[in-house]
Every structure is written in C-alpha cells, then in structure tokens.
C-alpha cells in the first residue's frame, strides 16, 4: 500500500471553474428539496449564499485532511483487525452506498436548514468534527491489513473503489470518518426524518465493512465521535 496521496483533490484552475459553475446548480437543488420536504423559508438567493460558504469551507477542510494524510507518519501506525473481520465478505458494489448515499445525506442537511444562521452553526459543528478526526489520524494513525487493498479492478465497482482509495494513504481508519459524519448528519436530520436517520447510519457502517475500508473495531468509535461532537457543538 503506497503512502503517497498522489491523486488527492488539488485546488487547480479547473477545480475552481467547476466549483463556480456548480454552486448555483446545487443551490437550486437544495432550494427545491428544502422548500418541498423541509418547509424551509430560505429564498433561492439565500441558498446560493450558503452553498458558496459551504463550498469554501469544504475546500479548505479537505486541504487540512490531505495535509494530515501527507504527514501522519511520525507516530506508530496500528491495525485493529479482529477475528470477527475474517467473516465479513468483500462486496465492492457497496462502494456506491459508501460514497454516494454519504454525500446525498450531507446534501439533505444543507437543504434542511431554516436559516443561514442555523447553517453556519451546523458548519461550525462539522469543522469541530473534522478537527477531532484529524487529531486522531495524525497522532494515532491506524490502517487495515494491506491485503484489503490487494484485489483486481475487474468491473465498474472495483475500479471506482480503487479511485476512492487513491485519495488517501489508508492511515485514517480509527475512528471511522464515514461513521462519525453519518452519525452527526443523522442526529441533525432526526427531528425531520425520524428513525430513517438510523437506517442511514447503519447502511454507512455496513458499507465501510463490506468495501474493506474499515474493520469492525473502527465503527463504534466513529459513531461515538459523531455523537460526542453533536452533543457539544453550539446550535441556534
């Protein structure tokens, strides 16, 4: 497994162009979803404003994430594989749940806000969550067994999974970032969607295991971290 993060998302002129072009499109989608399903009072203009803020925050936060990926080799890297993990199959088709359901749910959070102030507070909570995650990834790097990434990319799912895995160095497993974000998002959405929020957490947790991005020991700490940050993050 290579330690190089050679395919990380870089801030290039093309990236900035795509960001500028797609912000109005996503803002319009958030506006449609927000007014249709969440009775949001925000105008389209307000969704454009908040979507712009989110795009800038996400861009900056990912640069911090990638910096840690390039520099988290000062401390011992651990692997928390357990006997239970050998009974969990490798089903790469779950990468579509792992990737796309994850981002769709985050989009629902953006769409659900009732004011820009609420959105800013939620974004601040998400930044706190990222800081907690990168703290663990830097000082306590952990990985999965190297054989988890030794497979042939023979179909669309395995090729896309290889692409996803090329975005990090694999030393960011405990606590699961996907599970912590899923828990944070689900707690935010729970008042609006009820128990469906827990289905999202469960699907993301299962997908983390089935695509072998994580092992069983990574899941509950990730969920707990998402709950902890949601508990202390300020709200409007």
C-alpha positions in Angstrom: 0.0 0.0 0.0 1.6 3.3 -1.1 2.0 6.1 1.4 1.7 8.7 -1.4 -1.5 10.6 -1.8 -0.9 11.2 -5.5 -4.5 11.6 -6.6 -5.7 14.0 -3.9 -8.1 16.8 -4.9 -6.0 19.8 -5.6 -7.1 23.4 -6.0 -6.5 23.9 -9.7 -8.0 26.5 -12.1 -10.2 23.7 -13.4 -11.4 22.8 -9.9 -12.2 26.5 -9.2 -14.1 26.8 -12.5 -16.2 23.7 -11.8 -16.8 25.0 -8.2 -18.1 28.3 -9.5 -20.2 26.7 -12.2 -21.8 24.1 -10.0 -22.6 26.2 -6.9 -25.8 27.7 -8.5 -26.9 24.3 -9.6 -26.5 22.7 -6.2 -28.1 25.8 -4.6 -31.1 25.3 -6.8 -31.4 21.6 -5.9 -31.1 22.5 -2.2 -33.8 25.1 -2.6 -36.1 22.6 -4.3 -35.5 19.9 -1.6 -35.6 22.3 1.3 -38.8 24.0 0.3 -40.5 20.8 -0.7 -39.6 18.4 2.1 -38.4 20.6 5.0 -40.6 23.7 4.6 -37.5 25.9 4.6 -38.3 29.6 4.4 -35.0 30.4 2.7 -35.0 32.0 -0.7 -33.0 30.7 -3.7 -30.6 33.7 -3.2 -30.0 32.6 0.4 -29.3 29.0 -0.7 -26.8 30.4 -3.2 -25.1 32.4 -0.4 -25.0 29.5 2.0 -23.9 27.0 -0.7 -21.0 29.3 -1.6 -19.9 29.3 2.1 -20.2 25.5 2.3 -18.1 25.1 -0.9 -15.3 27.3 0.5 -15.4 25.5 3.9 -15.3 22.0 2.3 -12.4 23.0 0.1 -10.4 24.4 3.0 -11.2 21.4 5.3 -10.2 18.9 2.7 -6.8 20.6 2.4 -6.3 20.1 6.1 -7.4 16.4 5.7 -4.9 15.9 2.9 -2.1 17.7 4.8 -2.6 15.1 7.6 -2.5 12.3 5.1 0.8 13.5 3.8 2.3 13.9 7.3 0.8 11.3 9.7 3.9 9.1 9.7 5.6 10.4 12.9 3.7 8.0 15.2 3.3 4.3 15.1 0.6 3.1 12.7 -1.7 0.5 14.3 -4.1 -2.1 12.8 -7.1 -3.2 14.9 -8.2 -6.2 12.8 -10.1 -8.8 14.8 -11.2 -12.4 14.3 -14.6 -11.1 13.5 -13.3 -9.3 10.4 -12.4 -12.5 8.6 -16.1 -13.4 8.5 -17.1 -10.1 6.8 -17.1 -10.6 3.0 -15.7 -8.2 0.4 -18.6 -6.8 -1.6 -17.2 -3.9 -3.7 -20.6 -3.0 -5.1 -21.3 -1.4 -1.7 -18.9 1.4 -2.7 -21.9 3.2 -4.2 -23.6 3.3 -0.8 -20.3 4.2 0.8 -19.7 7.1 -1.5 -23.0 8.5 -2.9 -25.5 7.9 -0.1 -23.0 9.6 2.2 -22.9 12.8 0.2 -26.6 12.8 -0.6 -27.3 12.7 3.2 -24.9 15.6 3.7 -26.8 17.5 1.0 -30.1 16.9 2.8 -28.6 18.7 5.8 -27.8 21.7 3.7 -31.3 21.6 2.2 -32.9 21.3 5.6 -31.6 24.5 7.3 -34.3 27.0 8.3 -31.9 30.0 8.4 -28.4 30.9 7.3 -27.5 31.3 11.0 -28.5 27.7 11.6 -26.4 26.6 8.7 -23.4 28.4 10.0 -23.7 26.7 13.4 -24.0 23.3 11.7 -21.0 24.0 9.5 -19.1 25.0 12.7 -20.0 21.7 14.3 -18.8 19.9 11.1 -15.5 21.7 11.4 -15.2 20.6 15.0 -15.8 17.1 13.9 -13.1 17.3 11.3 -10.6 18.7 13.8 -11.3 15.8 16.1 -10.9 13.3 13.3 -7.6 14.7 12.0 -6.3 14.8 15.6 -6.8 11.0 15.8 -5.5 10.5 12.2 -2.3 12.4 12.9 -1.4 11.3 16.5 -2.9 7.8 16.3 -2.8 6.7 12.7 -4.4 3.3 12.0 -4.9 1.1 9.0 -6.5 -2.0 7.7 -4.5 -5.2 6.7 -2.7 -4.5 3.4 -4.4 -7.4 1.7 -7.7 -5.5 2.0 -6.5 -3.3 -0.9 -4.9 -6.1 -2.9 -7.6 -7.0 -5.4 -8.1 -6.8 -9.2 -10.2 -3.9 -10.6 -12.3 -6.0 -12.9 -15.6 -4.1 -13.0 -17.0 -0.6 -12.5 -17.4 -1.0 -8.8 -13.8 -2.2 -8.1 -12.4 0.4 -10.5 -14.3 3.2 -8.6 -13.3 1.7 -5.3 -9.6 1.9 -6.4 -10.2 5.5 -7.3 -11.7 6.3 -3.9 -8.8 4.5 -2.1 -6.3 6.6 -4.2 -7.5 9.7 -2.3 -5.8 8.8 1.0 -2.9 6.8 2.4 -5.0 4.4 4.3 -3.8 5.5 7.7 -7.1 7.1 8.7 -9.2 4.2 9.8 -9.9 4.6 13.6 -12.3 6.2 14.3 -14.2 5.8 11.0 -14.7 9.2 9.4 -17.7 8.0 7.4 -19.4 6.7 10.5 -18.7 9.8 12.6 -20.1 12.1 9.8 -23.0 9.8 9.3 -23.9 9.9 13.0 -23.6 13.7 13.1 -25.7 14.1 10.0 -28.3 11.7 11.3 -28.7 13.5 14.6 -29.2 16.8 12.7 -31.8 15.2 10.4 -33.6 13.1 13.1 -36.2 15.8 14.0 -37.2 16.0 10.3 -37.0 12.4 9.2 -37.3 10.3 12.4 -36.0 6.8 12.6 -34.9 6.8 8.9 -31.8 8.6 10.2 -30.7 5.5 11.9 -31.1 3.5 8.7 -28.6 5.9 7.1 -26.1 5.3 9.9 -26.5 1.5 9.6 -26.1 1.5 5.8 -22.9 3.6 6.0 -21.4 1.4 8.8 -22.2 -1.8 6.8 -20.7 -0.3 3.6 -17.5 0.6 5.5 -17.0 -3.0 6.3 -18.1 -4.6 3.1 -15.8 -2.5 0.9 -13.0 -3.2 3.4 -12.2 0.4 4.0 -12.6 -0.3 7.7 -12.6 -3.1 10.2 -15.2 -3.8 12.9 -13.2 -2.0 15.6 -13.3 1.3 13.7 -17.1 1.6 13.5 -18.4 2.2 17.1 -15.6 4.8 17.9 -16.6 6.7 14.7 -20.3 6.7 15.7 -19.4 7.7 19.2 -17.3 10.6 18.0 -20.1 11.9 15.8 -22.5 11.8 18.7 -19.9 13.5 21.0 -19.3 16.4 18.7 -23.1 16.8 18.0 -23.6 16.9 21.8 -21.1 19.8 22.4 -21.5 21.8 19.2 -23.4 25.0 19.6 -26.8 25.4 17.9 -29.2 28.3 17.3 
